[in-house]
């Protein structure tokens, strides 16, 4: 995504592009979404929103529309708010725990078929 307008951050610019009548593809990454990405090792710990966007956007299916990207963001944000919380994450409730290198017991649990 190109740089945001003066005084408008990348997250707000991306959200505006997704939900406006323009329906342009732009991934919104907020702190909750970023925390999930960091714990899943998609971006380094304490990554920046810019680096996270640049790393993750190319990995998402090119067929996804702006609405699909918004739905992805909403799901990741909700996961970060309710399960993958900043303090005391609820790893045992996480649907991604088998993929998460920060989950207790990672690599020592039998894989689901």
N, C-alpha and C positions, 0 to 999 in steps of 0.2 A: 504494500500500500504506500502510496506517495506520502510525503510529509504532511502533517496536519496543518490547518490554517493557524495563523497567529492566535494564541490564547486558547486554542482547542487542542486537547490531547488526543493521542492516537486512539484510545478506547472510545471516546465520544465520537470522534470522526468515523470510526469503523461502524459503530452502532447506528449512526445517522445514515450511512451509506446502505446498510442492510435493510433498515425498516422504512426508509423513505420510498418515494415512488421510483427512485432510480434503481433500487434493488440490485446494487452492485455488491459483488462478493468481497467481503472484508471480515476477517476474523476478529471478534471482540475477545480480548483477554484482560480479565480483571485480576485482583489479587487472589481470589479464591481459585480461579481457573489456573493461574500461575503456580500456586502451591501444589495443586494436583499434578501438573506437568513436571514440577521439580521433583516431587516424590516418586513419580514414575520414571525419572531420569531422562525425560525428553529434553530438558534443558538443565544446565548446571544449577547447583544450589545457589540461591540468591540471584537468580537470573533476572535480567531486565525484561520488561514487557516487549521492547523492540526486538531483542534477541529471540525471545520466545515466539513472537509472531513470525520472524524470519525463518526460524527452525521448523515450526509446526505447519504453517500454511502450505508449503510444498508437499507435505505428507498427506494432506486431506484430499479426498477424491475430487478430481477436476469437474466431475459431473454434479457436484453439490451446488445447489443454488444459494443465493443470499439467505433465504429462509432456512435452508439446511444448516448453514453455518451459524445462524442465530440459534437454532434448536440445539446444536452441538454446544454452543457457549452456555445456554441456559442449563443444560444437563450437567456440564462440568462445573459451573458455578454452584449449582445446588449440591452437587457431591462435595465440593469444597466447603460449603457452609454447614452441612449437616453431618457428614461422615469424616471427611479428610480435613478436620478442623485444625486450626493453628495450634491450639493447646489440646492435648489429649485426644488425638484422632481415634476414631472408632474403627480400627482396621478390621476387626472381626465382622463388621457389617458391610464392608466395602465389596462391591461387585468386581473390583479390579485387583483384589488382594493377591491373587495368584500371579499377577504380572508385576507387582510392585516390589521393588528391591528394598523399600523401607518398611514393609510390613513384617511384623514379628513372625519368625519361622519361614521366611521366604526361602525357597529352594529346598525346604525340608518337608514340604507337604506333597502328598501324592497329587498328580495332575488329574483334573477332571477329564473324563472321556468325551 
